[in-house]
């Protein structure tokens, strides 16, 4: 196919663009843009990039040089890819559908009052500081609007008040409950301990040598809107995850500042899920930029 024919086809396309066509293109673009959030930071990004580059290259070569055999190969490959892509990207698709279909995403969930949230933050910060000093590993999950019942069921139910003493007892190395996560429910109570969380396959970890607790904290923040606080058993460093991102190397003071910003501040529970997500994202990105400036 000559360059002149391609130019004529492009002119015909632009001449026939209507408002409905532009809306259609915009919706498809937004859909693709949204899907990229489900695979960002994962190994699927490199794979998808390779597939796209290969297909675009084959299509351009077949059209520009009028290669019949290559065009035939592209045409028969597209139906195969329509079946193969859901299989290849099954973990990412499942994660996205889980986040979309979780109870509480489209409706508000009752949250503890400002005083209760302040008490929870204070208990977590005190416990995290002690755990850091003693080099005892810890993993605390703050549930928000996402339903974490399936993860609560994997641990031991407690329904306990949140205090520094209870948290320190849970993560004492000689107890049966220390090897897992303590999940704090939306009522501000410890729902379970020794809970098993999903591990992240993301490459966004600030340190590739981080262990299972950090990967579990990041994995939980990827599949839900929960906030995870993790204390390293090896280094005693404190980190926090939210929205699939991790802020490492925190002390108790900075941990309290971040928790007050993304968990302790008052918000109208009648807000839509999109407004809440936008607020959380803006606050966390601001804190993340502050972390990078100080690093």
Secondary structure as the mmCIF struct_conf table of DSSP 4:
data_model
#
loop_
_struct_conf.conf_type_id
_struct_conf.id
_struct_conf.beg_label_comp_id
_struct_conf.beg_label_asym_id
_struct_conf.beg_label_seq_id
_struct_conf.end_label_comp_id
_struct_conf.end_label_asym_id
_struct_conf.end_label_seq_id
HELX_RH_AL_P HELX_RH_AL_P1 UNK A 3 UNK A 15
TURN_TY1_P TURN_TY1_P1 UNK A 16 UNK A 16
HELX_RH_AL_P HELX_RH_AL_P2 UNK A 19 UNK A 39
TURN_TY1_P TURN_TY1_P2 UNK A 40 UNK A 41
BEND BEND1 UNK A 42 UNK A 42
TURN_TY1_P TURN_TY1_P3 UNK A 43 UNK A 43
HELX_RH_AL_P HELX_RH_AL_P3 UNK A 44 UNK A 64
TURN_TY1_P TURN_TY1_P4 UNK A 65 UNK A 66
HELX_RH_AL_P HELX_RH_AL_P4 UNK A 68 UNK A 88
TURN_TY1_P TURN_TY1_P5 UNK A 89 UNK A 89
HELX_RH_AL_P HELX_RH_AL_P5 UNK A 90 UNK A 101
BEND BEND2 UNK A 102 UNK A 102
TURN_TY1_P TURN_TY1_P6 UNK A 103 UNK A 104
BEND BEND3 UNK A 105 UNK A 107
HELX_RH_AL_P HELX_RH_AL_P6 UNK A 114 UNK A 134
TURN_TY1_P TURN_TY1_P7 UNK A 135 UNK A 135
STRN STRN1 UNK A 138 UNK A 142
BEND BEND4 UNK A 145 UNK A 146
HELX_RH_AL_P HELX_RH_AL_P7 UNK A 149 UNK A 152
TURN_TY1_P TURN_TY1_P8 UNK A 153 UNK A 154
BEND BEND5 UNK A 155 UNK A 155
STRN STRN2 UNK A 156 UNK A 161
HELX_RH_AL_P HELX_RH_AL_P8 UNK A 164 UNK A 170
TURN_TY1_P TURN_TY1_P9 UNK A 171 UNK A 171
TURN_TY1_P TURN_TY1_P10 UNK A 173 UNK A 174
BEND BEND6 UNK A 175 UNK A 175
TURN_TY1_P TURN_TY1_P11 UNK A 176 UNK A 177
BEND BEND7 UNK A 178 UNK A 180
STRN STRN3 UNK A 181 UNK A 184
TURN_TY1_P TURN_TY1_P12 UNK A 186 UNK A 187
BEND BEND8 UNK A 188 UNK A 188
STRN STRN4 UNK A 189 UNK A 195
HELX_LH_PP_P HELX_LH_PP_P1 UNK A 198 UNK A 200
BEND BEND9 UNK A 203 UNK A 203
BEND BEND10 UNK A 206 UNK A 206
TURN_TY1_P TURN_TY1_P13 UNK A 208 UNK A 209
HELX_RH_AL_P HELX_RH_AL_P9 UNK A 212 UNK A 223
BEND BEND11 UNK A 224 UNK A 225
STRN STRN5 UNK A 227 UNK A 231
TURN_TY1_P TURN_TY1_P14 UNK A 233 UNK A 235
STRN STRN6 UNK A 238 UNK A 242
TURN_TY1_P TURN_TY1_P15 UNK A 243 UNK A 244
STRN STRN7 UNK A 245 UNK A 250
HELX_RH_AL_P HELX_RH_AL_P10 UNK A 252 UNK A 259
HELX_RH_PI_P HELX_RH_PI_P1 UNK A 260 UNK A 264
BEND BEND12 UNK A 265 UNK A 265
TURN_TY1_P TURN_TY1_P16 UNK A 269 UNK A 270
BEND BEND13 UNK A 271 UNK A 271
HELX_RH_AL_P HELX_RH_AL_P11 UNK A 273 UNK A 294
#
